[in-house]
C-alpha cells in the first residue's frame, strides 16, 4: 500500500499533488507509515521520563509497560504469570496491551480467580502477543498467530483499529526496544 502511495505522489496531477502535500503534513500519515503513536489514550502518556514515548522506546516491553500507570494491572498479571523475562527477551513482537479499565470490565471474582491460576493467566496473556512487529497498515485486515498458538484478527484503517471485533486500539503504534504495542480497551480471550 505504501508503494502505491509513493507512486501516486511521484506523478501527481494538480488535485493529487494537493492531496499529497496535505497527506505529508498530517499526523495520520505519520501513523500510517509506522512513525508515530496514535489514538485518544495517547494523550494520557507522560511527555517525558521513563513512561513517555521516548522513554518506553529505550526499554524492553514489560519494563516499558511497567512505567505506564494505565497498564499496572497488566504488569501485575505478567509478573504473576512469570512472563516478565519472556516478554523482555523476545525480539520483534507485537503486544496488544489491555488497560486497567479493560481489566476492570471483568467481574472482580473472575479476575481474582484468573490471577490466581498461573496456567490460565499465561494462556490469556500470551494470547495478547504476536511473534512479529506489526505496523498499523498490517492491522487493516489481518489475522495473526499469537504466542498462545491461537489467532487474533484485526480490522480498521488510519487511526481506528479493532482486535477480534471487540477490543478497540486506544493508543497504537507505541514503540519499545523490542516490540510494537497497541494499547486496547478490552482483554482478549482465547477461544
N, C-alpha and C positions, 0 to 999 in steps of 0.2 A: 504494500500500500504506500509506503514512504517513497519507493522508487517512482511510482506513478505520479505522486505529488511533485517530485523533483522534476520529472519530465514535463509535467504541465507548466511548472514555473519557468522551465528553460525556454519555452517558446510561447510566451503569453500573448493573447490578444489584449486589447485595451481593457476589457472587462475582467479578464482573467488576471491581468497584470495588477489591477487594483485589488482584486481578491488576494493575490499572492502577497502583496505588500501588507495588506491588513493581517493576513494569517501570520506573517513573520513576526509581528509585534504583539500578538495576543498570548496570554498565559496558557490558553488551551492548546495552542500549537506546541508550546514547550512541553506540556503534559503528554500530548500525543506522541512526541518524539522521545519520550522517556527521560526528560531532563529534570522536571520539577514535580514535587508533591502537589496533589490536588484534592479538593473535597472540603465540605463545610467544617469538619472536625480539625482540619489542619490549622485553623485559626487559633486553636487552643494550645498548640505546641509552643513551648518557650522559644523566644527569639535567640537566646544564647545559652551556653552551658551544655552539659552532657546530654540533656533532654531535648536540645534543639536539633533541627535537621542536620546542621553541620556536625554537632556532637555525636549524633547517632551514626552518621556515616563513618566515623572513626572506630566504632565498636562492633563486635560481632552481635548478631541479632538478639540473643537472650539478654546480654548486657545492655544493649541499646534500649530494648523494651523496658528493662527494669528502671530506666531513667525517665520513663514517661508515666506520670501519675494515672493516666486514663487506662493503663494496662496492668495495674497492680494485681488484679485478680488473676489474670493470665499468668503473670510471673509466679504467683503463689502456686498455681496449678502446675506449671512447668517444673518448679522446684520439688513439689510433692511427687511428681512422676519421675523425677531423676533425669530430666531431659536437658538441663542447662548445658552440660558439656556437649551433648549430641548436637544441639542446635548451634552452639558457638563454634564447634569444629567443622560443621558441614560447610561445603563450598557451593556457591551459586544456587541458592534455594529461594523459594518464594514462601512467605508466611502470610496466611490470612489470619490476622490477629484480632480476636474479639475484644471489644472494650469492656470496662467494668459494667456498663449499662447492659451489654449483651449478656453477660453472666447473670445480671440481676433479673433478666426475663425468666430464668429457670427458677422454679419454686425452691426456696432455701433448703428444705428437707432433701429434695432430689440432688441439688448441688452438693450439699454436705456428704451425701451418700457416694456420689461420683468422686469427690475429692479424697474420700477415704479408701477408694478401690483403685489401687495403682494400675492394674491391668486395663480396666475400663477407661480410666483417665488417660493413660498412654495412647489407647486406641483413638479416643476423641481428639487429643492434641496432635497426634501425628497425621490425623485426617486434615488438619489445617496447613500442612506443609507439602509443597510440591518440590521435586528434586531438580528444578531448573529456575533461573531468574526469568520471570515473566514480565514483559512490558505491557503497558496499557493496551497497545494495539493487539497483542495476543489474547487479551481478555474479551475482545469484541464478540467472539462466538467460539469459545474454547471448551475443551474437555481435557482434563489433566489427571494423571495418576498421582495419588498422594503417597507419602511415605508409609501410610497405613495400608496401602495397596488397593484402595477403592478410588473411585473417580469423583472429581468435582467438576461442575460445569460453570461457565461464566458467560455473561451476555452484557451488552451495553456498548457505549461509544463516548468519545470526548472525555467528560469527567463524571459520567453516570454509569456505574457498573454494578451488577448483581451477581452473587455467587449462589448456585443451587436454587435460583428463583426465589430465595427468601432473605438473603443477607446482603444488605447494601454496603458498598465500599464508602466509608465516610471520610477517609483520608488515605489516598492511594499513592503508590509510586514513591514510598519512603525508602531511601537507601540506607543500608547498614554495610559494614565491612564485608559481609558475606551473603547478604540477602536483599531482595526487594520485599517490602512489607506493604500489605494492603489492610488497613485497619477496618474492621467490619462491625456492623451493629447487631449481629445475631450469631450465636455459637452454632457452628456447623456440626451436624450429627451424621456419622457414618451410617450407611444402610444396614 
